[in-house]
Amino acid sequence: MPQLELSLRCRATDEPWLERALHDLGAMSVTLLDPCADTPEEQSILEPGVGEMPLWPDCLVVALFETGVPREALLAALESIDPRVDLASASFRVVDDADWVRAWMDQFQPMRFGRRTWIVPSDHALPAEADSSEAAVVRLDPGLAFGSGTHATTALCLEWLDGLDLAGATVLDFGCGSGILALAALKLGAARAVGVDNDPQAILASRENALRNGLGGRLSVYLPPEEPQAVYPVVVANILAVALDALAETLAARVAPGGRIALSGILAGQEDALLQRYAAWFDALHVEQRGDWVRIDGHRRG
């Protein structure tokens, strides 16, 4: 059945009320995209952080409605809710269900991270390089709210995990979103993984993705209030810099003496403050940058 798609831009600070308004007006889904991407292939979707939704400074908000919704009335209703809405940027188009789903799926091809980690959509054949006993293959389809490996922050974390010896380890993925990092760790040899996220939808997505990959018995996922107090030899947190700062003591307490940590979701220029913050607990802090994004990793002092 055809659906009506509304696209409009907004500032990140205005996104929460706009998303709520769109849902109140009957939107079946609301998707947040990078407004600076020139092509669908360049689009990125950030994994949701613990405590907040990561956003670009400006967002392209795309909402789907039933095709019969009056367009002018919809825009007028949005303006009446809050005049800050940028109606000049609004555009409509009618899309078929199949076209909408295919548009998302076609963006994602098998991707390699590091030496042997692969993220492969379920409808793709394994690349020849990934069809070996050494390859760590995670089957993962793109979702509207969760990371799929295309964003630099996720890629930086996957490459870091790929370079570790995870054999027999238990890994904590703090802000797990789709579970992509936890699942990759398991495929790379970790015995168990724990995911934590404040979004119940992320908990469901991580569990479903674990089952699809035959890892349901080795991944445990929790909302923050339910998270067991434990320490881990490996911790990865792909969330925003402000959350990494606020949660520094919590994350440091999760890393066993001599353990490893990776922090991402950090914009270039934000790393200095975090390096100072985490130096209280970690040595050999290292910065790796890709485009506008940064990963910090280091060793927990014993």
DAKAUR-V83219 format. One record per run of one state. SS is the DSSP state (helix for helix, strand for strand, loop for the rest). FROM is the first residue (numbers start at 1). TO is the last residue. If there is no record, write none. Layout:
SS/FROM/TO ; SS/FROM/TO
This chain:
loop/1/2 ; strand/3/11 ; helix/12/24 ; loop/25/28 ; strand/29/34 ; loop/35/39 ; helix/40/42 ; loop/43/57 ; strand/58/66 ; loop/67/70 ; helix/71/81 ; loop/82/86 ; helix/87/89 ; loop/90/90 ; strand/91/95 ; loop/96/96 ; helix/97/105 ; loop/106/110 ; strand/111/113 ; loop/114/116 ; strand/117/120 ; loop/121/127 ; helix/128/130 ; loop/131/135 ; strand/136/139 ; loop/140/151 ; helix/152/162 ; loop/163/169 ; strand/170/174 ; loop/175/179 ; helix/180/187 ; loop/188/191 ; strand/192/196 ; loop/197/199 ; helix/200/212 ; loop/213/218 ; strand/219/222 ; loop/223/223 ; helix/224/226 ; loop/227/231 ; strand/232/238 ; loop/239/240 ; helix/241/246 ; loop/247/247 ; helix/248/254 ; strand/255/267 ; loop/268/270 ; helix/271/278 ; loop/279/281 ; strand/282/290 ; loop/291/292 ; strand/293/300 ; loop/301/302
